[in-house]
C-alpha cells in the first residue's frame, strides 16, 4: 500500500478537476486522481491518445508541465478511519492524504427502462461514443440515437464522422419547448455557433421531436440487428438498426461527497459562493453541483481551486461568469425535463435492476428504495444502484438510499 500526500487533492481529471488544479498549483502541492487512463474526463475523453479539443489540450499540457502529481487508473472508493481517501489502482491501494479536497466527480447518463433495453447493442449514448473512441468500428453501422438533451446531437455528430449511418435522433422533448430554449441562446453566442455547425453536419439526419423509444426486439435474419419501435406524435414507427444509443440526460455523481458527509439536496451537492461544501475543507465543482455543461464546469473548477488555496479575491472575479453558466444550466434542465409518458414504458417483466435481474412488476409492491433493496436486492449489484437508482427515482419517486463505502467494487485484498 502506497501513500501520497498533498495540500490540495482533486478527485476527477475532467474539465472541472483540471480547471481547479491549475490555479491551486500556484500556491500549493496538488494531486489529481482520475479513474480513466488519460486526463480529459467523459466530455474530453481522449481518442487513442489524441485530444480533439484545443482547450482540453492546453489544460492537459499545462497540468503535465506543472508541479502537479497526476494519478490515472485509480478509483477512489471511500475514506479510512484516519481521514484519508483510499483508491484502488492496478498496483494496489493508494492512501491519499490532503489538507483541502476538491470533488470534481462529474456525471453519468440516465437510463430509463423499456421492453428490450437489455438486448445486446443497446447502449448509453455516451457509452457508445466512448467505445468508438476506444477502437470500436462503427463504419456503415445503422444507429438510432434516442433520449433527451444536447448530448444526443454531440453523439450523433461524432458517430457520423466515424462512418456510422445515423438513422434518426429521437428527442422526447416537445418541439415548442426546444424552440423556446434555442431562442434563449442569444445570450450564449458560442452555443449558437457550436449548435449551428453541428446541425449543418447532421442536416441529412431526421431530428424527431416528441419522440421516444417504446421497445426493441431482435430483428429476424441477423443476430445483432435490432428493430426499435418509436412513438412519434401518437403514431408508432419501427426502425431497423445495428445499434441503439439511448440516454435521458445526466445524473450528478455525488456518492463520494455523500460518504464524506457533504450535504446533498435534490440530487446535487450543496455549495456556497466559493464552491465550498458543508464540510469545511471540501470543495465541489462541475456536474455534482448541478448539470450545467462544460463552461459551468470550467468556471466552477477555477473558483474551487482558487478558494481552496486562499485566493478568494481572484475567485470572486469569476462569480458573474459562473452565474451566467448556471442560468444556462437551469434553462437546459427545464427544456429537456422528462415527460410523464416515459414512466409507462416498462412492462411487468421489464428488468429494472440489471445487476440483480429485478423486474418492474416486483418493484411496484414496495413504497421505498430501502424496502425494495431489502426484499429484492435492487441496487445492491456491482453498479451499486448507479443505473437503477436514477430510474426508480423517476418511475416511483423514491429517494436515493444511503451511500456506504466502498462506493465502487473493490478487490478484497485492497479493501
N, C-alpha and C positions, 0 to 999 in steps of 0.2 A: 504494500500500500504506500503510495507516494503522497506527499503533502506540498501544496503550493499556497503561498501567502501573498496577498495583495492588499493595497489600500482601498482600491475600488474593484469590485468583481462584477462583471457584466455577464448575465446569462442570456445568450442569444446573439448570433452573428449576422442577423438580418439588418435591414435599414435602420431600425431604431437602436439596436445594440451597437452597431458601428458608429452611428451618429453620436451616441453617448460616450463611447470610448475615446474618440479623438480629442474633444475638449478637456476631458478628465485627465488625459495623459500629460497635459501641460503642467499639471500640479501634483500628480500622484502616480504611483505604480499601479498599472491597470492590467487586469487579466480578462480576456474574453473567452467564454466557454460556449461551444456550439455543438449540436449533435450531428451536423452534416459534415461530410468530408472536406468541404470548401466553404469559405465565407460567402455571404450573399443572401442567405435565408430562402424562403419559398419564392418570394417575388423576384429576387435576383439570382435564382439558382443557376449555378454555372453549368454550361453545356460543354461537357468533356473538357473542362478547364478553361473555356473561353467565356469571358464576360461580355455580354452584348451591350449593357448599359454603360455609357461613358461615366455617368455619375457614380455607379457602383464600382467601376474600375478605379476611379480616383480614390474613393474611400478605402477600398481594399489595399491599394498600393500604399496609401498613407499609413494604414494600420501596420502593414508588414514592414514598412521602413522605419517606424517609430519604436518607442520603448514599451511596446505593448506585447504582452505574452498572449498568444493565441493557442487555444486547445480545441482541436476538432475531434469529431467522432466520440464525443463524451456526453452521456445522458445524465443530467442531474436528477437524482431520484428522491432526494429528501435531505433533511438535516440530521446531524447526530446530536448527542446529548451535550456536546461542548460548544454548540453554536456554529459549527462548521457545516458546509454543504458537502454532500457525498455525490460523486459522479462515477458512473461506470464507463470505462474505456476499453479498447482491445487489450490493453496491458494490465487491466485490473482496476481497482478502486482508487480514486483520487480524492483526498481530503482538501477542501477549498476553504482557506481562512480569509477573512475580509474584515475591513472596518466599515465600508459602505457597500451596499449591494444595489445594482440596477437590474431590474427584471424586464427583459425585452423578449418574452417567450412567444410572441406572435399569435397567430390564429390558425384554425383548421377549417376545413369545409364542413358544412352542414349537409347531412344526408337525410332524406325523408323516404321511408319505405313505400314501395308499391309492388304489386304482384310481379315477380320475376326479377326483382332488383338484385338478387344474389347470383344470378347467372354469370358465367364467365364473360369477360369483355364488357361488362357493365361496371364502369369505374367512375371515381370522382373526376370532375373536370380538371382540377389542378393536378390530381393524381396521374391522369393520363398524360398531361403535359410534362410532368416530372419524369415519367417513364420514357417518353420520347427523348427528352433531354439526356436521359441516361443511356440511350442507344437503341430503344425500341423502334423498329421501322414501321412507319405509318403510311408510306407511299402507296397511293391508289386504294387505300382502305376507306370505306364509307363510314362517316362518323356523324351521329346525331348528337348535337350539343344542346343540353336542356337544363332547366332550373331557373335561376334568377340572379340578377346582378351583373355588373360590368365584367366580372371575371369570364363570363361566357364569351364575350367578344374577344377578349385577350387570348383565350384558349383556342377559339376558332381561328383567329388570325395566325397564331403560331402553328397549329396543325396544318392549315392550308399551305403555309410557307414550306412545310416539310413534306408536301406532296399528298396530303390527305384530301379526300373528296368530302367536304363538309355538306351533308345533306340539307341541314337546316339548323337554325338556332331557335329553340322553343323557349320563349320567355313568359313566365307565368303572370307577370305584372300587366295591368291594362295599358293599352296604347296611350290613352289620355294622360295617365299618371306619368308615363315615361316622357311624353312631350312637355309636360309642365317642368319636370326635372331638367330636361335639356334646355328649356328656355331660361332656367335659372343659372345656367353655366356661364352667362356673360361675365359674371364676377370672377370666373376662373378661366382665362383665355388659353392657358396651357392645356387644360382638359378639353376644350373645344378643338384645339389643333390636333391633339392625340386622337380624339374620338372621330374626327372627320377623316383623318388619314386612314384609320382602321376601317371605317365604314366604306371608304373607296376601295380598299383592298378586298373587302368582302361583298362588293356590290352584286356579285352573282350568287350569293348565298341567301336563301329566303330567311327573313327575320320575322318569326311568327310570334306576335304578342297575344296575350290572353290564351296562352297555350301551355300545356303541361303533359308530361308522360303519365298515362294511366296504367300501363303494364307492358311487359316484354315477354316474348316467348322465343324459343329457338326456331329458326327458320328451317324448313324442310330442305334436304339436299346438301346441307353443309353443317359441319359440327360446330363451327364458330359463328355463323351468321345469325343475326337477330332480327326479329320483327318487332318494332316499337310502335305502340299504339298511343296516339296523341289526341287529346281533347282540345279542339280549337273552336272557340265561339259556339259551343254547344254541339259541334259536329265531331265525329271521330275519324281520324286519318291514320292509316297504317303505313309505316315506312320500313323498308329493308335496309339493314346496315351491318357493318362488321364490328363497330364499337358504339357504345353509348357513353358519353361523357356528361355526367349529371352532378350538379351542385347547387344547393339552395343558400347562397351567400356564405358568410363566415361566422364562426363561433370563437370568441376570445379564449385563449389558453390561459386559464387562471389557476390551474391546480397547484403550482409551486407557490404562488402568492398566498393561496388559501392555507396550505400546510404551514407556512411561515407566520400565519396569524394576521395577515393583511385583511382589511375589511373589504368584503365583496358585496356589491349591491346591484341587483338587476343583471347579474351575469358579468359585471365588469369590476376591475379593481378601482377602488375609490382613491383619488389622489388630490393633493392641494395644488395651488398655482405653480409650485416648484416641482411638481411630479412626485412629491413625497407621499408615501402611503401612510396608513395609520400606525405603522411601525417606524420609529424614528430614523433608523439608519437604512431603511429600504425605500428605493425609488422604483417607479414603474413607468414604462414608455411604450408607445405603439399600440397595437391592436388589443392587448389585455385591458387597456383603459377605455376601449370603445372602438368599433370598426370605423376607420376614417380615411384609409388609403395611405399611399406611400409618403405623400407630403406631410401628413399628420405625424407619421412615424418618425420622419427625419427631424422635424422641429421639436417634437416631444423628447426624442432621444437627446438632442442637443441641450435642451433645458435641463433634463435629468443629469447629464454628465457635468454640466456647469454647476448645478446646485449641489451635487454630491461632493464637489471639491471646493465649496465655499465661494464660487464665483457668481454670487446672486445678482449683482448689478448687471453682469453680462447676460445672465439668464432672463432677466426682466425685459431685455431688449427684444426678445423673441415672443413675448406674450401675445402681442397683437397678431403676429403671423399664425401662432397656434390657434387663437380664437377663430381666425378665418377658416383654417382647415377643419376645425370642429363643426363649424356651420355647414361646411360641405358634407361632412360625415353624417350629420343629422338629416340633411336633405336626402342623401344617398339611402340611408336606412329606411326612411319614410317611403321613398319611391318604390323600393323593392321589398316592402313588407309582404309576408306570406299570406296568401288568400285562404279563406276557410275551406274551400273545396279540397285542398291538399290533405286535410285531416281525414277525408273519407276515402282515400285511395287504397289503404291496406284492407285486405280481407281477413277473416278469422284465422286462416292458415298462413298468412304472410309473416315471415320471420322478421322480428324487430331487433332482437339481440342476436347478432350473427355469431358472436363468440360462444354463446350457450344455447343457441337454437331455440330461443323463446319466441312463441308466436303471438300475434296481436290478440287473438281471442282469449288467450290465457291472461294477458295483462289487464284486460278490461275488468277483471274480478277485483282489482286492488285499488285502494284510494291514494296510495303514495308510492314513490320510488323505493322507500325503505321496505314497505310491505312486499312489494314485488321482488325486491332483491332477496329478502328472507325466504320467500316461498318458491322462487323460480331461478334464482341466481342471475337475473337480468342485471347487466352492468358489472358482473364480477369476473369477466373473462380477461384475456390479455390486454384488451384496449382500455380496460377499467372505465367503461361507460362513455368513452370519448365519442363513439358513434351513436349508440342507442340513447345516451343521456340527453343529447340535444333533440333527438326525435321524440322521446317520451315527454319531454318538457313541452314541445309544441303540440303533440297529439292529445295529451291528458292534462296539461297544465301542472305537471309535477315539478316540485322544487328539486334542484340537484342534491344528491346525497353528500354526506360528509366525505371530504378528501383525506386520505391517510397515506403515509409513506409505506412502501415505495410507490411513487406515482407512475413509474414505468416498471415493466417486468425486469427483474434483476436476477442474475445468477446467484445461487445460494452462497457460493464461495466468495462473491464480492459483497453480498449483504452481511 
